[in-house]
Amino acid sequence: MKMLIALAMTSLPLAANAAGDPVKGEKLYQSRCGGCHSIEADRVGPRHRGVVGRKAGGIAGYDYSKALKKAGFVWTPEKLDRWLADPQKLVPGQKMGFRLGKPDERADVIAYLATQKAR
């Protein structure tokens, strides 16, 4: 019984952070991601409009690493969280050298990206 309670308690912060704040996320995106990424245009990194639900390595014409082209998954909030926490751990051999260490900041950025639907 104690173990069940402990497990439930450890999952509470994750559930609370999962929602994120898209307004905070937009500001974080601009300050932390905007040097290499844009919502609308490919830069050093690929554009992010419609990233949630898109196949990893899926923008035609963008020069992805071989590792990301072969990743074989779709960007979900959970995958984005793992990616932002440690891209090299999720996809060894990829090119992104940036991490967003704080779970609440990742949740905010992901919440913002989820509002940027593909057109």
C-alpha positions in Angstrom: 0.0 0.0 0.0 2.8 2.4 0.9 4.4 1.7 -2.5 1.2 2.6 -4.3 0.9 5.9 -2.4 4.5 6.7 -3.2 4.1 6.0 -6.9 0.9 8.1 -7.0 2.7 11.0 -5.3 5.7 10.9 -7.6 3.4 11.1 -10.6 1.5 14.2 -9.4 4.2 16.8 -10.4 4.4 15.3 -13.9 0.7 15.5 -14.4 0.6 19.1 -13.2 3.5 20.1 -15.5 2.1 18.2 -18.5 -0.5 20.9 -19.2 2.0 23.8 -19.5 1.2 27.5 -20.2 1.3 28.4 -23.9 1.7 32.2 -23.1 4.8 31.5 -21.0 5.8 28.9 -23.6 5.8 31.5 -26.4 8.1 33.8 -24.5 10.4 30.9 -23.7 10.3 29.7 -27.3 11.4 33.1 -28.6 14.2 33.5 -26.0 15.5 29.9 -25.9 14.6 28.4 -29.3 14.3 31.4 -31.6 18.0 31.7 -32.4 17.8 28.5 -34.4 14.1 27.8 -35.0 11.1 29.7 -36.3 7.4 28.7 -36.4 7.1 29.5 -40.1 10.6 29.1 -41.6 13.5 26.6 -41.7 16.6 28.1 -40.2 19.5 26.3 -38.5 16.7 24.0 -37.2 13.5 23.1 -39.0 10.3 25.2 -38.7 7.9 24.2 -35.9 4.4 25.0 -37.2 2.6 21.7 -37.0 5.4 19.9 -35.2 3.0 18.2 -32.8 1.7 15.2 -34.8 4.4 15.4 -37.5 6.8 12.6 -38.3 10.3 13.2 -36.9 12.5 14.3 -39.8 9.4 14.9 -41.9 9.8 18.3 -43.5 10.7 17.8 -47.2 13.9 19.6 -48.2 15.2 20.2 -44.7 18.7 18.8 -44.1 18.0 16.5 -41.1 20.7 14.2 -39.6 20.6 10.6 -40.8 19.7 9.7 -37.2 16.5 11.9 -37.1 15.5 10.8 -40.6 15.5 7.2 -39.3 13.9 7.9 -36.0 10.6 6.5 -37.1 8.3 8.3 -34.6 5.8 11.1 -34.5 6.3 14.2 -32.4 3.9 13.9 -29.4 4.0 16.0 -26.3 5.7 13.1 -24.5 8.4 12.7 -27.3 9.0 16.5 -27.4 9.5 16.5 -23.6 12.1 13.7 -23.9 13.7 15.5 -26.9 14.0 18.8 -25.1 15.3 17.2 -21.9 18.1 15.4 -23.8 17.9 15.1 -27.6 21.0 13.0 -27.8 19.6 10.4 -25.5 16.3 10.2 -27.5 18.0 10.1 -30.9 21.7 9.3 -30.7 23.6 11.0 -33.6 21.1 13.9 -34.1 22.5 17.4 -34.6 20.7 19.5 -31.9 23.1 20.5 -29.1 20.5 22.3 -26.8 18.6 21.1 -23.8 15.8 22.6 -21.8 16.4 21.2 -18.4 13.4 22.5 -16.3 10.3 20.3 -16.7 7.9 23.2 -16.2 9.7 25.2 -19.0 9.5 22.2 -21.3 5.8 21.8 -20.6 5.2 25.5 -21.4 7.1 25.4 -24.7 5.3 22.2 -25.7 2.0 23.8 -24.8 2.9 26.7 -27.1 4.0 24.4 -29.9 0.7 22.5 -29.6 -1.2 25.7 -30.4 0.8 26.1 -33.7 -1.2 23.9 -35.9 -0.2 23.0 -39.5 -1.9 25.0 -42.1 
